[in-house]
Amino acid sequence: MPQTVTRADLSEAVYQELGLSRKQAAQMVEDVMEEVLNTLEKGETVKLSSFGNFSLRSKNERIGRNPKTGEEVPITARKVVVFKSSHVLKDRVNGTRK
């Protein structure tokens, strides 16, 4: 079964790689996550070179259906976060990295 990478895992990797204290590494990860969130909240795109782009997409209101009852229910308009991976990431995941 695939393992999920958590913030704690990322903090530990930063700690191991950079030699910062665990507290500093955890704060660095939190700061990066907060910056990504703040940027998306402003409606801007987050571009991470050789990784991909996080952006917002607006979805219109539509009619959905409750799968248990079959009853139609309105689904409100909303914004969703989308991720588009870079070709570098795709190649690396697929083992075709040059």
C-alpha positions in Angstrom: 0.0 0.0 0.0 1.4 3.5 -0.9 2.5 5.6 2.0 1.2 9.2 2.5 3.8 11.9 2.9 2.9 14.2 5.8 4.1 17.6 6.9 6.1 15.8 9.6 7.8 13.7 6.9 8.6 16.8 4.9 10.0 18.5 8.0 12.1 15.5 8.8 13.5 15.5 5.2 14.4 19.2 5.5 16.0 18.5 8.9 18.1 15.7 7.4 19.0 17.5 4.2 19.8 21.0 5.6 20.9 20.3 9.1 18.5 22.8 10.7 17.0 22.1 14.0 13.8 20.0 13.9 11.8 23.1 15.0 13.4 25.3 12.3 12.7 22.6 9.7 9.1 22.3 10.8 8.7 26.1 10.7 10.2 26.2 7.2 7.7 23.7 5.9 4.8 25.6 7.6 6.0 28.9 6.1 6.1 27.4 2.5 2.6 25.8 2.9 1.3 29.1 4.3 2.7 31.1 1.3 1.1 28.6 -1.1 -2.2 29.0 0.6 -2.1 32.8 0.8 -1.2 33.0 -2.9 -4.1 30.8 -3.9 -6.5 32.7 -1.6 -5.5 35.8 -3.6 -6.5 34.0 -6.8 -3.0 33.8 -8.1 -1.2 30.7 -9.6 1.6 29.0 -7.7 4.3 27.8 -10.1 7.0 25.4 -8.8 9.6 24.9 -11.4 10.1 21.3 -12.5 7.2 20.3 -10.3 3.9 21.9 -11.5 1.3 24.6 -11.1 -1.4 25.0 -8.5 -4.3 27.3 -9.7 -7.9 28.0 -9.0 -10.8 27.1 -11.3 -14.3 28.4 -10.9 -17.1 25.9 -11.1 -20.6 27.1 -11.9 -23.7 26.1 -10.0 -25.2 22.9 -11.2 -27.8 20.2 -10.3 -26.4 17.1 -8.8 -28.1 13.9 -7.6 -28.0 12.2 -4.2 -26.8 8.7 -5.1 -28.8 7.1 -2.3 -32.2 8.7 -2.9 -31.9 9.9 -6.5 -33.1 13.3 -5.4 -31.8 16.3 -7.3 -29.9 18.8 -5.2 -28.3 22.1 -6.2 -24.5 22.2 -6.0 -23.4 25.8 -5.4 -20.8 27.7 -7.4 -17.4 27.4 -6.0 -13.7 27.6 -6.6 -11.5 24.5 -6.7 -7.7 24.1 -6.6 -6.3 22.2 -9.6 -2.8 20.9 -10.0 -1.1 20.5 -13.4 2.2 18.6 -13.2 5.2 19.6 -15.2 6.6 17.4 -17.9 9.7 17.0 -15.8 7.6 15.6 -12.9 5.7 13.3 -15.3 8.9 12.0 -16.9 10.4 11.3 -13.5 7.3 9.5 -12.2 7.2 7.4 -15.3 10.9 6.6 -15.2 11.6 8.3 -18.5 13.8 11.1 -17.0 16.7 11.9 -19.2 
